[in-house]
Each structure stands twice: as C-alpha cells, then as structure tokens.
Amino acid sequence: MIDFELDELRQNDWWLEVLRAYQPVRTPRKADEEAVDSWLERVRDVDGVDRAELSRIHGKLIALGLLKFQLEGRTCGVRYQLSASGKHLLSGRAVVDLSTEPTTEDGPERAAA
C-alpha cells in the first residue's frame, strides 16, 4: 500500500471494523475436518458504522486490495472475501503496522538534527 492509503486507514478505524466482519467463519463438518466458508454475503450492519457509508467503504476496501468480491448468481448475489493483504493486515503480519508512526527500512523515522 502507498502512504496516502495507509493514512486513510489510520484515520478511518471503521474501515477496519468492516474488514474484520469478513474474517472467515470456521464451521466443523466432521470430527477430523474443519471447513472454512471464506466467501461471505455482504455485511449490512457493522457496529459504529453508518449504514449509508457501507457501500463506499466496501468499494474503498476493494480498491485498496484488502477485500475481494465475486458474483454468485441471482440467488446469492455478490459475495466477499478477505484478500491475502486483508488477512495479513488483520492478523498483525502486515508489512506496516497501522497503529504506529511511519517507519523506514532501518527503523523508526528520526527527526533531522
């Protein structure tokens, strides 16, 4: 992600709340098997997020490469899934930690003396 996209995510915590709503739900099928339904129906309500903003937030998360979508046909409509980048971001393995100050490859940026 580029800097202005990271800045937008830092300023809009509710975007991450929408992204978290798409974390896969684990549903065991048999004692020795675990299935993950990672394609989910569109989230219509997220605590703390204005319902009127959800469409714009979905579009932004897709544009940032954090959320994927696919058309499932007339009965299911559009379904969503976290992208690899979205999963890494939510798991804390993201290249950039959104809760900290920007860093360089050598470590935290330091003010020039």
N, C-alpha and C positions, 0 to 999 in steps of 0.2 A: 504494500500500500504506500501511497505517497503521502507526504507530510500534511497537506491540507485535508486529506481524507481521515487521517488519524486525529487531527484537531477536531474535525466534525464529530467523530465518535466520542472523543473526550468530553465534548460539550453537550452531547445528547445521550445521556445514560439510558433513556428509554429505548433507544435503538438496540442496545444490548439486551434489554428485557425482552424485546420482540424476538431477537435471535435465540435467546435461551428457551423460548416457547417451542422452538423446533428441535430441541435435543431429542434424540430417538427414545422411544418408549420400549423397554425390554419386556417381552411377554414370553415366558417359558412355555414351550409346547409339550415337551416330554421331560422326564427327569434328567436325561443326558443331553438335552438340546436346548439351546436358547436362541430365539428368533428376535430380530430387531426390525421393526417396521420403521424405516428411516424416511419414507415418503409420507408426509402428513398433510391432512386437509388444512386449508388456510385458517390461521388463527384469527378469530373475530373479536376477541377481548383479551387485553393484557392489563393487569393492574397498573394503575398510574399512567396509562397511555390513552390519550383521547382517541376514541374510536374513529373519528373523522380523519385522523392522521395516519392510521394503519396502512392505507393503500400507498401513500407517499413513502412511508418507512419501508414497506416491502420492496418498492421499486429501488430505493436507495441501497438497501442491503444486497439486492441482486446486482446493481450496478457496481458495488464495491467488491463483488465476487465472494461474498460471505454466505449467500443463500442462493440455491438453485431452484428451478421450477420445471414442471413438465405437465403437459396436457394429458389427462387420463381418460378423456372421452366425455360423453354427455352425462353419464350418471355420477361420476366422481368430480369432474371439472378439473381445476388446476390443483396440483399437489406440490408441496415444497419440501426441501431437504437442505440441511447444512452442507456447505461445500467443505473441502478439506481445510481451507483457510478459516472458515467459520468455526469448525471443530477445534482447530488449533488455538484460535483466539479465546474460545470459551474454556478450554482445558488449561489455559495458562502457559501453553507451549508456544504461543505466538512469538514471532521474532521481536516484536515491540510490545512491551508491557504498557497498556494504556493508562495505568494508574500512576506512572512515574514520569519524571521530566524526560524530554528528548535526550538521547544518548548518541555518541559517535561510536565507531567500531572499537576505539580504545577505552571506552568507558564514558561516564557522565561528562557532558559538556562543561567546560570551565570558562569562567569569565576571563577575558584577555586582561593581562596586567599592564 
